[in-house]
Amino acid sequence: MANVINKRHAMLVLNALPLVGPVTLRRLMDTFSGDPVAVLSASGNQLGRVKGVGPKVVNSLMLWRQNFDLERERGRLEQSHTRFLIREDIEFPSLLKQVYDAPVGLYWQGGYFVDRPCVAIVGTRRATLYGRSVAQRLAGELAQMGFCIVSGMARGTDTAAHLGALAVGGKTVAICGCGLDIIYPPENLELHREIVAQGAVVSEFCFGRRADRQTFPMRNRIVAGMSEAVIVIESAAAGGSMITARFAGEQGRQLLVVPGRIDQASSQGCHQLIRDGATLVTSADDVLEALRYARPVVSELNLSTGEGGSCAASSADMSPLEIAIIAIVEAGEQIASDWLCQRLSVGPAEVSVALMSLELKRRIIKRGDGRFESL
């Protein structure tokens, strides 16, 4: 065991072995009094007596040095400014510690560690304009109220939820279904950077692990596990969000669902959940009521109030990019996001964040044709 220096490094090894799933790992830890070093030091006979641990798992554990390069992983952590959190760390999300099959460790990028209630927003990757709009609006409003928005950084609903939180300067945590050295989906590279700068990007998977059918459900249990409530916005009856909803039920979390159109397949899962007893929500106030939180007063939200009670932001409350966009729309332009990217030489994710922020600040409005104009 000379290669395993301490408990954290042993956790790093156990977390990375491909044949040791979260339930099996929990049983191993229970059997060996929560000591990962003891698990890796155990004999084959000792390991084989643990329920659910078959010959392949025993072999993986006994030959862990051949299956996992600990020194290489430690080097990658340092080079990528990534921390590996274990349950004993104060930064490890407290609610997640209560989940039976919680990960033994989390790869964590970003300077933000959960310091407030979390609400997960999930839904289909093929989100409609309605679904994306609702996800952004709810995420923005809840983030302004002091919640951390948790999602999976997937296409569609997840992306919209993260953008909504970022747009108002709120906190958001993205849980990935792959190693943090892999950006998935690749078009979310800029979003990944924005979240690391303002929140955190998290995974239980070691560097190099690619997303697959096994990793996404594992990610979904973390999304639900670290949140007080899970909000589902658009999901097919057999969609991945239904798995997150099931985890929410098993983990004792509030399950909240936004209704959709009755003639769309992307609403079937949501309506099924509502029939099964999930709480129907149509606004951030519904979320507050379900969680029994009081609505923060305006001063707590750090919103500027103008004449007549308006919440429109002044230029002091805006980023340089937002100020540039306002200068364009106030000149009478009706703008599209792709046109702005070319005009201002910025990336689409950055433009999306700025446009959403200006919508929430009531400086612009989105037209039916998808373009924006001054409000």
C-alpha positions in Angstrom: 0.0 0.0 0.0 3.0 2.3 -0.3 1.3 4.0 -3.3 -1.7 5.0 -1.3 -0.5 7.8 0.9 -3.7 8.6 2.8 -7.5 8.2 2.9 -8.1 10.8 0.2 -5.8 9.1 -2.3 -7.5 5.7 -1.5 -10.9 7.3 -2.2 -9.5 8.6 -5.5 -8.6 5.1 -6.4 -11.9 3.5 -5.4 -13.9 6.2 -7.1 -12.1 5.5 -10.4 -12.2 1.7 -10.6 -14.8 1.0 -13.4 -16.3 -2.2 -11.9 -16.9 -0.7 -8.5 -20.3 1.0 -8.7 -21.7 3.4 -6.0 -23.9 0.7 -4.3 -21.0 -1.9 -4.2 -18.6 0.8 -3.0 -21.0 1.7 -0.2 -21.2 -1.9 0.9 -17.4 -2.2 0.9 -17.1 1.0 3.0 -19.7 -0.3 5.4 -17.9 -3.6 5.8 -14.5 -2.1 6.4 -15.7 0.6 8.9 -15.6 3.4 6.3 -11.8 3.0 5.7 -10.9 3.1 2.0 -7.3 2.1 2.8 -8.6 -1.1 4.5 -10.7 -1.9 1.4 -7.6 -1.7 -0.8 -5.5 -3.6 1.7 -8.1 -6.5 2.1 -7.4 -10.0 0.9 -9.4 -11.6 -1.9 -11.3 -13.8 0.6 -12.3 -10.7 2.7 -13.5 -8.9 -0.3 -15.4 -11.9 -1.7 -17.5 -12.1 1.5 -19.0 -8.7 0.9 -22.5 -8.9 -0.6 -22.5 -8.0 -4.3 -18.8 -8.2 -4.7 -18.0 -10.9 -7.3 -14.8 -12.2 -8.8 -14.4 -9.4 -11.3 -14.7 -6.7 -8.7 -12.3 -8.6 -6.4 -9.8 -8.8 -9.2 -10.2 -5.1 -10.0 -9.6 -4.2 -6.3 -6.6 -6.5 -5.9 -5.0 -5.2 -9.1 -5.9 -1.6 -8.6 -2.3 -0.4 -9.3 -2.5 -1.9 -12.8 -6.0 -0.5 -13.4 -5.4 3.1 -12.2 -2.4 5.4 -12.3 -2.8 7.3 -9.1 0.2 9.6 -9.6 -1.0 10.6 -13.1 -4.5 11.4 -11.7 -3.0 13.6 -8.9 -0.9 15.4 -11.5 -4.0 16.1 -13.6 -5.8 17.4 -10.6 -3.1 19.9 -9.9 -2.7 21.0 -13.5 -6.4 21.6 -14.1 -6.9 23.4 -10.7 -9.4 20.7 -9.7 -10.1 19.6 -6.2 -11.1 16.1 -5.2 -13.6 16.4 -2.3 -14.4 13.5 0.0 -17.3 13.4 2.4 -15.2 14.5 5.4 -14.5 17.8 3.6 -16.6 20.7 4.8 -17.1 21.8 1.2 -18.8 18.5 0.2 -22.5 19.2 -0.3 -24.3 18.4 2.9 -27.5 17.1 1.4 -25.6 14.7 -0.8 -23.9 13.1 2.2 -27.4 11.8 3.2 -27.8 9.8 0.1 -27.0 6.1 0.6 -25.2 5.6 -2.7 -23.6 9.0 -2.7 -20.2 9.2 -4.4 -17.2 8.8 -2.1 -15.6 11.8 -3.9 -16.3 14.6 -6.3 -14.0 16.2 -8.8 -14.7 20.0 -8.3 -13.7 22.9 -10.6 -14.5 26.4 -9.6 -14.2 28.5 -6.5 -17.8 28.2 -5.5 -18.8 25.7 -2.8 -22.5 25.2 -2.0 -23.5 27.7 0.7 -27.2 28.0 0.1 -30.3 25.8 -0.7 -30.0 24.1 -4.1 -32.8 23.6 -6.6 -32.3 21.3 -9.6 -33.9 22.2 -13.0 -33.9 19.4 -15.5 -35.7 18.5 -18.8 -35.3 17.3 -22.3 -32.3 17.9 -24.5 -34.8 18.7 -27.3 -36.4 21.6 -25.4 -38.9 23.8 -27.2 -38.7 27.6 -27.2 -41.3 27.5 -24.4 -39.3 25.0 -22.4 -36.0 26.9 -22.7 -37.8 30.2 -21.8 -39.4 28.7 -18.7 -36.1 27.1 -17.6 -34.2 30.4 -18.0 -36.9 32.5 -16.3 -37.3 30.1 -13.3 -33.6 29.7 -12.9 -33.0 33.4 -13.0 -35.7 34.2 -10.5 -34.7 31.5 -8.1 -31.0 32.4 -8.3 -31.9 36.0 -7.5 -33.9 34.8 -4.5 -30.7 33.1 -3.2 -30.9 29.6 -4.5 -28.1 27.7 -6.2 -29.3 26.2 -9.5 -28.2 22.6 -10.2 -28.4 20.9 -13.5 -26.5 18.6 -15.8 -25.1 21.0 -18.5 -26.8 18.9 -21.2 -28.3 20.5 -24.3 -31.7 22.1 -24.1 -33.3 22.5 -20.7 -30.0 22.1 -18.6 -28.2 24.7 -20.7 -31.1 27.2 -20.4 -31.2 26.7 -16.6 -27.5 27.4 -16.2 -27.7 30.5 -18.5 -30.6 31.8 -16.5 -28.7 31.7 -13.2 -25.5 33.1 -14.8 -27.5 36.0 -16.3 -28.5 37.4 -13.0 -25.1 36.9 -11.3 -26.4 33.9 -9.4 -24.8 30.6 -8.4 -25.0 27.4 -10.5 -23.4 24.0 -10.3 -23.2 21.7 -13.3 -23.0 18.0 -12.6 -21.3 16.2 -15.5 -21.7 12.6 -16.8 -18.0 12.4 -17.8 -14.6 13.3 -16.6 -13.9 17.1 -16.2 -11.3 17.0 -18.9 -14.0 16.2 -21.5 -16.5 18.9 -22.5 -19.8 17.4 -23.2 -21.7 18.5 -25.2 -18.7 20.1 -27.0 -20.7 23.3 -28.0 -20.9 24.1 -24.2 -17.2 24.9 -23.9 -17.9 28.6 -23.3 -20.7 27.8 -20.9 -18.4 25.4 -19.0 -15.9 28.3 -18.6 -18.6 30.7 -17.4 -19.9 28.2 -14.8 -16.3 27.5 -13.5 -15.8 31.3 -13.2 -19.1 32.0 -11.4 -20.1 28.6 -9.9 -18.7 25.1 -10.1 -18.5 22.2 -12.5 -18.6 18.8 -10.8 -18.2 15.1 -11.6 -17.7 11.9 -9.8 -15.8 10.4 -12.8 -12.1 10.4 -13.2 -10.3 12.2 -16.0 -10.7 10.5 -19.3 -14.0 8.8 -18.5 -16.4 9.4 -21.4 -20.2 9.8 -21.1 -22.2 6.7 -21.7 -25.6 5.1 -20.8 -24.2 4.2 -17.3 -22.8 7.6 -16.4 -25.9 9.7 -17.1 -28.1 8.0 -14.5 -25.2 8.1 -12.0 -25.0 11.9 -12.7 -28.7 12.3 -12.2 -28.7 10.8 -8.7 -26.2 13.5 -7.7 -28.3 16.3 -9.3 -31.2 15.2 -7.2 -29.2 14.3 -4.2 -27.6 17.7 -3.6 -30.9 19.6 -4.2 -33.9 20.3 -1.9 -36.2 20.1 -4.9 -36.1 18.9 -8.5 -38.1 20.9 -11.1 -38.9 19.0 -14.3 -39.5 21.1 -17.4 -40.5 19.1 -20.6 -39.8 15.4 -20.5 -40.9 12.5 -22.6 -42.4 9.6 -20.8 -39.2 7.6 -21.0 -36.8 10.6 -20.9 -33.7 10.9 -18.7 -35.4 13.5 -16.5 -37.8 10.8 -15.4 -34.8 9.0 -13.9 -33.8 12.2 -12.0 -37.5 12.4 -10.9 -37.3 8.9 -9.6 -34.1 9.6 -7.6 -35.8 12.7 -6.2 -38.7 10.5 -4.9 -36.3 7.9 -3.5 -34.2 10.5 -1.8 -37.1 12.3 -0.2 -36.7 15.5 -2.3 -39.5 17.7 -3.4 -40.6 16.9 -7.0 -42.0 19.9 -8.9 -43.2 19.8 -12.5 -44.1 22.5 -15.0 -47.0 21.5 -17.2 -46.7 21.5 -21.0 -48.9 21.3 -24.1 -51.0 18.2 -24.2 -50.2 17.5 -27.9 -46.4 17.3 -27.5 -44.5 14.2 -26.6 -42.1 16.3 -24.6 -44.9 17.0 -22.1 -46.0 13.3 -21.6 -43.5 12.6 -18.8 -44.4 15.9 -17.0 -48.1 15.2 -17.0 -47.5 11.6 -15.9 -45.5 12.9 -12.9 -48.3 15.4 -12.0 -50.9 12.6 -12.2 -48.7 10.5 -9.9 -48.6 13.3 -7.2 -45.8 15.7 -8.1 -46.4 19.3 -7.3 -47.5 21.5 -10.3 -45.5 24.7 -10.6 -46.0 27.7 -12.9 -43.8 30.3 -11.1 -41.0 30.8 -8.7 -43.6 31.6 -6.0 -44.9 28.1 -6.4 -41.4 26.7 -5.7 -41.1 28.9 -2.6 -44.5 27.7 -1.3 -43.5 24.0 -1.9 -40.3 24.5 0.0 -41.9 26.7 2.7 -39.5 29.6 2.1 -40.6 33.2 2.3 -40.1 35.5 -0.7 -37.1 37.7 -0.1 -37.8 41.5 0.0 -36.6 43.6 -2.9 -33.6 44.9 -0.9 -32.4 41.4 -0.3 -32.5 40.7 -4.1 -30.2 43.6 -4.8 -32.5 45.0 -7.5 -32.5 48.7 -8.3 -35.9 50.3 -8.2 -36.7 53.2 -10.5 -39.7 55.5 -10.8 -43.0 53.8 -10.4 -41.5 50.7 -8.8 -39.8 49.6 -12.0 -36.9 47.1 -11.6 -35.1 48.2 -14.7 -31.3 48.2 -14.2 -29.1 51.2 -14.6 -25.9 51.1 -16.6 -24.0 50.6 -13.3 -25.7 47.2 -12.9 -24.7 46.1 -16.4 -21.6 44.4 -17.9 -19.7 46.1 -20.7 -21.3 43.6 -23.2 -24.8 44.4 -21.9 -24.1 48.2 -22.2 -23.0 47.6 -25.8 -26.2 45.7 -26.6 -28.4 48.4 -25.0 -26.7 51.0 -27.1 -27.7 49.1 -30.2 -31.4 48.4 -29.3 -32.0 51.9 -28.0 -31.0 53.2 -31.4 -34.0 51.3 -32.8 -32.4 48.1 -33.9 -34.2 44.8 -33.7 -31.4 42.3 -33.1 -30.8 38.6 -33.4 -28.2 36.8 -31.2 -26.2 35.4 -34.2 -26.0 39.0 -35.6 -24.7 40.2 -32.3 -22.0 37.6 -32.2 -20.7 38.9 -35.5 -21.2 42.6 -34.7 -19.5 42.5 -31.3 -17.1 39.6 -31.9 -18.1 37.5 -28.9 -19.2 33.9 -28.5 -22.8 32.7 -28.6 -22.8 31.6 -25.0 -21.7 35.0 -23.8 -24.3 36.7 -25.9 -27.0 34.4 -24.6 -26.1 35.2 -21.0 -26.1 38.9 -21.7 -29.5 38.8 -23.5 -31.1 36.8 -20.8 -29.7 39.2 -18.1 -31.1 42.2 -20.0 -34.5 40.4 -20.3 -34.6 39.8 -16.5 -33.5 43.4 -15.9 -36.4 44.5 -18.1 -34.3 46.4 -20.6 -35.1 44.3 -23.7 -37.9 42.0 -24.8 -37.8 39.0 -27.1 -40.1 39.2 -30.1 -42.1 36.4 -31.7 -39.6 36.1 -34.5 -36.8 35.5 -32.0 -35.2 38.9 -32.3 -34.8 41.4 -29.4 -35.8 45.0 -29.1 -35.8 47.7 -26.4 -38.5 47.5 -23.8 
